[in-house]
Amino acid sequence: MTEGLTEEQRALLESWLGHYRVVRDHSWPLQDTTVLQLETAYGDQVIIKASETSHHIRREIAAYSRGLPGLDGNVPVMLHAAPGAGLLVTRYLPGAVVAGTPAEDDAQTYRQAGELLRLLHQPAGTSGSYLRSLSIRTSSMLDKAHGLLARPVLRALASAIAAVEHLPVEVVTTHGDYQPRNWLHDAGTIRVIDFGRAELRPWVHDLVRLGHQQFLGQPGLSAPFHEGLGRLVDTEEEWQSWRLENLNQAVGTVVWAHHVGDRDFEQQGVRMVERVLDGFEPYPG
């Protein structure tokens, strides 16, 4: 199961870990990253991520390097990293992925997930250019969505993007893919993994996936999450960010899923687009 590693990556692992054996392959078929659970000769369990092409590993290394204060024991600990070689080693976190288990429908899961996100969202200043930059990137994705979305929908999306006011926004450390597939549950404790999309953004970015998935028509999950998070979207700056983050992630889902041939996920993106153009809000009724 180490066939996906380069000679440089294997050499680095041997220098860091000594002798090891592969316990499990956690790699995703549609991703260009090898993810392996290893056990060292001393019995330590670690997770390694390796890729020659993915920028996600470098993002994850940057997130751990900046620090995740207050989250000790609930997020992976970086042990070794070589950004140039595309290699990261973290301490193994026990637990099962929440997605697809009874924990995905448990209000306590979402209360804890909200509490963890509150700790993750460390303030990092104000950006006067974030919304303008995101508008430009989202508009450029519309060109790639031709043929995937109807022309009237593309025109409506262009108008919606143009309507977003480019206000200065507060940015925080965001996870970037905050949802049950990146949460672990272990004897009632929720932990968070996979910081490959972590970046400094407005905090509402981390609400979008949940809003279009687990929170749809589920106030019994949304309410405890926001109780744990301790905040709601309630300023004009946050509403402008919310609208644009939704536009970006909806169109991005359609384009990326089509590119990798994931038809079901592409249709999920189409439904996201429909909801966003219909005035989608972060709190289910």
C-alpha positions in Angstrom: 0.0 0.0 0.0 3.0 2.3 -0.2 3.1 2.2 -4.0 1.7 5.7 -4.1 4.8 7.1 -2.3 7.8 8.5 -4.1 11.3 7.4 -3.2 12.0 10.7 -1.5 8.8 10.3 0.6 9.7 6.7 1.6 13.2 7.8 2.6 11.8 10.6 4.7 9.4 8.3 6.5 12.2 5.8 7.3 14.4 8.6 8.7 11.5 9.9 10.8 9.8 6.7 11.9 12.3 3.9 11.4 10.6 0.6 10.6 6.9 0.7 10.2 4.0 -1.3 8.9 0.8 -0.1 7.1 -2.3 -0.7 9.3 -4.9 0.8 6.9 -5.3 2.7 3.7 -7.6 5.8 4.3 -7.1 7.3 0.8 -10.1 8.6 -1.1 -10.5 7.3 -4.7 -11.2 10.8 -6.2 -8.3 12.5 -4.4 -4.6 12.7 -5.5 -3.4 12.1 -2.0 -2.2 8.9 -0.3 -3.4 8.6 3.3 -2.1 5.7 5.3 -2.4 4.7 9.0 1.0 3.3 10.1 2.3 1.6 13.2 6.0 2.1 14.2 8.3 -0.5 15.7 7.5 1.2 19.1 3.8 0.7 18.7 3.0 4.3 17.9 0.1 4.9 15.5 0.5 7.7 13.0 -1.3 9.0 9.9 0.7 10.0 6.8 -0.5 12.1 3.9 1.6 12.2 0.7 1.2 13.8 -2.7 3.3 15.3 -5.4 0.5 17.5 -6.7 -2.0 18.3 -4.0 -1.8 21.8 -2.4 -4.0 20.5 0.4 -1.0 19.0 2.2 0.8 22.3 2.3 -2.4 24.0 3.6 -2.7 21.5 6.3 1.0 21.9 7.3 0.4 25.7 7.4 -2.7 25.3 9.6 -0.8 23.1 12.2 2.2 25.5 12.0 0.0 28.5 12.9 -1.3 26.6 15.8 -4.8 25.4 16.9 -5.0 26.7 20.5 -7.6 25.1 22.8 -8.1 22.1 20.6 -5.4 19.7 22.1 -6.6 16.1 22.0 -9.4 17.0 19.6 -7.4 17.6 16.4 -4.3 15.8 15.0 -0.8 16.8 16.2 1.8 17.3 13.5 4.9 15.2 14.1 6.8 15.7 10.9 6.4 17.7 7.7 8.2 18.2 4.4 6.1 20.7 2.3 8.6 20.5 -0.6 8.2 16.7 -0.7 4.4 16.8 -0.2 4.6 14.8 3.0 2.9 15.1 6.4 2.9 12.9 9.5 0.4 13.4 12.3 -0.4 11.5 15.5 -3.3 9.1 15.0 -6.5 10.2 16.6 -8.8 7.4 17.8 -12.5 7.3 16.7 -14.8 6.4 13.8 -15.9 8.9 11.1 -19.2 10.4 12.1 -20.7 10.3 8.5 -23.0 7.4 8.0 -23.2 6.4 11.7 -26.0 7.1 14.3 -23.8 9.9 15.6 -24.6 11.9 12.4 -28.1 12.3 13.6 -27.3 13.0 17.3 -27.8 16.6 18.6 -24.9 16.1 21.0 -22.5 15.6 18.0 -23.5 19.0 16.6 -23.3 20.8 20.0 -19.7 19.5 20.4 -18.9 20.2 16.7 -20.1 23.8 17.3 -17.9 24.2 20.4 -14.9 22.9 18.6 -15.5 25.3 15.7 -15.7 28.2 18.1 -12.2 27.3 19.4 -10.9 26.9 15.9 -12.1 30.3 14.7 -9.2 32.3 16.0 -9.4 35.9 14.9 -6.8 36.9 12.3 -7.6 40.5 11.5 -9.7 42.2 8.9 -9.4 41.9 5.1 -10.5 44.6 2.8 -9.9 42.5 -0.3 -11.4 39.1 0.6 -14.9 39.5 -0.9 -13.6 41.2 -4.0 -11.1 38.4 -4.6 -13.8 35.7 -4.0 -16.1 37.4 -6.4 -13.5 37.4 -9.1 -12.8 33.7 -8.5 -16.4 32.8 -8.4 -17.1 34.7 -11.6 -14.3 32.9 -13.4 -15.8 29.5 -12.4 -19.0 30.5 -14.3 -17.1 30.1 -17.6 -16.3 26.5 -16.6 -20.0 25.9 -15.8 -21.2 26.5 -19.3 -23.0 23.4 -20.5 -23.4 22.2 -16.9 -25.9 24.9 -15.8 -28.7 26.5 -18.0 -27.9 29.9 -19.5 -30.6 31.7 -17.5 -29.1 30.1 -14.3 -25.7 31.3 -15.3 -27.0 34.8 -15.9 -28.8 34.8 -12.5 -25.6 33.7 -10.8 -23.6 36.4 -12.5 -26.1 39.0 -11.3 -26.1 37.6 -7.8 -22.3 37.7 -7.6 -22.3 41.3 -8.9 -24.8 42.3 -6.3 -22.5 41.3 -3.4 -21.1 44.4 -1.7 -17.3 44.1 -1.1 -17.2 45.2 2.5 -14.2 44.6 4.8 -14.6 41.4 6.6 -13.1 39.8 9.7 -11.2 36.6 9.0 -10.5 33.7 11.2 -8.9 30.3 10.9 -11.5 28.2 9.1 -11.5 24.4 8.5 -12.7 24.6 4.9 -14.6 21.3 4.8 -16.4 21.2 8.2 -18.9 18.3 8.0 -19.4 14.8 9.5 -17.0 13.1 7.1 -14.2 15.1 8.8 -15.4 14.5 12.4 -14.6 11.5 14.5 -16.6 10.1 17.4 -15.0 8.2 20.2 -17.0 7.1 23.3 -19.1 10.3 23.1 -16.2 12.7 22.2 -16.1 14.5 18.9 -12.8 15.3 17.2 -11.9 17.0 14.0 -9.6 15.9 11.2 -8.4 16.9 7.7 -7.3 20.5 7.7 -6.3 20.3 4.0 -8.7 23.2 3.1 -7.9 25.3 6.1 -7.4 29.0 5.3 -8.1 32.5 6.7 -11.6 33.4 5.7 -14.9 34.8 7.2 -16.3 32.4 9.8 -19.5 31.8 7.8 -17.5 29.8 5.3 -17.6 26.8 7.6 -21.4 26.8 7.8 -22.1 26.3 4.1 -21.7 22.6 3.6 -23.7 21.8 6.8 -26.4 24.2 5.7 -26.9 22.4 2.4 -26.6 18.9 3.9 -27.2 18.0 7.5 -29.1 21.1 8.5 -31.7 21.0 5.7 -35.0 20.8 7.5 -33.2 19.8 10.7 -33.5 22.6 13.3 -32.9 19.9 15.9 -29.3 19.6 14.6 -28.8 23.2 13.6 -29.8 24.7 16.9 -27.4 22.8 19.2 -24.6 23.4 16.7 -25.1 27.2 16.9 -25.5 27.0 20.7 -22.0 25.4 20.8 -20.7 27.9 18.3 -22.1 30.8 20.2 -22.9 33.0 17.2 -25.3 33.6 14.4 -25.1 35.5 11.1 -26.5 38.9 12.1 -24.4 41.7 10.5 -24.5 43.1 7.0 -20.9 42.1 6.6 -21.7 38.5 7.6 -24.7 38.3 5.3 -22.6 39.5 2.3 -20.0 36.9 3.1 -22.7 34.2 3.5 -24.2 35.0 0.1 -20.9 35.0 -1.7 -19.5 31.9 0.1 -22.7 30.0 -0.9 -22.4 31.1 -4.5 -18.7 30.1 -4.6 -19.2 26.7 -3.1 -22.4 25.9 -5.1 -20.8 26.6 -8.5 -17.5 25.1 -7.4 -19.3 21.8 -6.5 -20.9 21.6 -9.9 -17.6 22.3 -11.7 -15.3 20.1 -9.6 -17.8 17.1 -9.5 -18.2 17.2 -13.3 -14.4 17.3 -13.7 -13.9 14.2 -11.6 -16.9 12.4 -13.0 -19.0 12.3 -9.8 -22.5 12.6 -11.2 -24.3 12.4 -7.8 -22.1 15.2 -6.3 -22.6 17.3 -9.4 -26.4 17.1 -9.0 -25.9 18.0 -5.3 -24.1 21.1 -6.6 -27.0 21.9 -9.0 -29.4 21.7 -6.1 -27.1 24.0 -4.1 -27.2 26.5 -6.9 -31.0 26.4 -7.0 -31.3 27.0 -3.2 -28.8 29.8 -3.3 -30.6 31.7 -6.1 -33.8 31.1 -4.1 -32.4 33.1 -1.2 -31.0 30.3 0.9 -30.5 31.2 4.6 -28.3 29.5 7.2 -31.1 28.5 9.7 -33.7 26.0 8.8 -37.3 26.7 9.7 
